[in-house]
Amino acid sequence: MAWNFGGLLPGQNGAKPPIFLEWRSSNGFVMFVVAFAVFTDVLLYGLIVPVAPTALHQRVGLSVDQEQSWTSILLALYGAALLATSPIAGYIADRFESRWWPLIVGLLALGASTALLCVGTHLGLWIAGRLFQGASAAVVWTVGAALLVDTVGKEGLGQAMGYLGMGMTLGIMCGPLIGGVVYARGGYYAVFALAFAMVGVDIVLRLVMIEKKHAAKWIRQEKQESPDISPSGTIEKRSGSENVTESSPSDAPNNASQDQVSTGQLSPESYDNASSPKAMSAVYTLLASDRMLVTIWAYFILSVLLSSFDSVLPLFVEDTFGWGQTGQGLIFIPLSVPHLTEPLFGMINDKYPNARRYMAAGALFATVPFLVLLRLVSHNSMGQKVLFCALLVLVGCCIASLMPPLLVEASYLVEEKETQNPNIFGKGGAMALSYGILNAAFAAGTIVGPFFAGFIRKSAGWGTMTWALALLTGVSGVPTLLFLGGFFFKKRSEPASSASME
């Protein structure tokens, strides 16, 4: 049976609807595609972590004493590209009528980066490859988060962001694990064969996916042809999702502006009138919010924590336990497994929105004792290995409960500001821009983390490094508790759904 691609490419018309339209535009499938895209993008970043030191020595020709420095530099270059590209990608994505094209651009950048690293026998190719990886991550994370908001609506956003966060953190943690094992067993090119296979699957998924706003025209056509069709046979009504066939007062204003223009419900003149604020005005409006600033800071600290472990764990277990590349990859398992629970924490956020601040602040506070106790791991014994893995599991649980409330907060903030003033962000809204700013904070963390942890461990030792990380997370828990979701004391005196929780 031939595939009808008329519904795949935004703006393209066809006589018949695409096959499996309902499934290809369903909440579950869109969430899976976005989570897999983020997972693939970040996995390819992490695959190189255990490969880089040896490859830089054997393929590029760097001396052994330069391995740690250039490993950290390459990680930081990824973060620099992510930092520079994320806000731009977010602003541009909000101006596209479809999220599909920016996702394809991200995929092309990911393929380019993988190819450059695969053939990299010169340091310049490794630098370019890492820069392309950062640009790809900026587009995929930013546009993917905005696409989830478009798809599931506010009621199911926590769970959806839980899946996105799970894909992100599992990619970060599983990348070094899989890269180390595959490199030890199959060699350098086996790692990149896996990377290209993942990109290939990602291509197929992104081509198959249909955005709900583009599926709506086919659903309306089917309703006109079959007026008695059962609601269960369409994607018109789904629990926790936006109504894709009729406008609703509860729809986010930015979604309304884009969808109504594409379906003829909003005139071009009124759409253009909403575009007066420029990019810097939208950025300033977001950054003027104490809620957004605290969310950015907490997301930055989360990134510092994750990238610190990426930088120091492989070398620490090599020095302390004498583990080779396989062990250096396997040590990320205890950190990775707890992230399977992120959708659960997202569901809790959806059911109890007021618990968002306590989940995020509690996660930051809870990491303090676990990070401090890591200093007890100091020599090679079975007991020390068990203790080390147990503490990493507990740290992973804290990170898993921190990610969903931070991702959801950015969406809630934009929606509340647009409720107060529908034209505050201009044409296209600022949903993707808000996630672009968050990704820039994450990128800054990936730059700071490797140098912060690597420098302290090298100059003052492992114990001091764990104290420093614990101090960062503990102090950050205070503003998170006070301001996430609105100022704490003002929040207690106002309804939870108030739009003025600044």
DADA-V576646 format. One record per run of one state. SS is the DSSP state (A for helix, B for strand, O for the rest). FROM is the first residue (numbers start at 0). LEN is the number of residues. Records with the same first field share a line. If there is no record, write none. Layout:
SS: FROM-LEN + FROM-LEN
This chain:
O: 0-4 + 7-13 + 24-2 + 47-1 + 60-3 + 95-4 + 118-4 + 152-4 + 186-1 + 208-3 + 225-5 + 233-19 + 262-5 + 273-5 + 287-2 + 321-3 + 330-2 + 351-1 + 376-5 + 420-10 + 460-1 + 483-4 + 492-10
A: 4-3 + 20-4 + 26-21 + 48-12 + 63-32 + 99-19 + 122-30 + 156-30 + 187-21 + 211-14 + 230-3 + 252-10 + 267-6 + 278-9 + 289-32 + 324-6 + 332-19 + 352-24 + 381-39 + 430-30 + 461-22 + 487-5
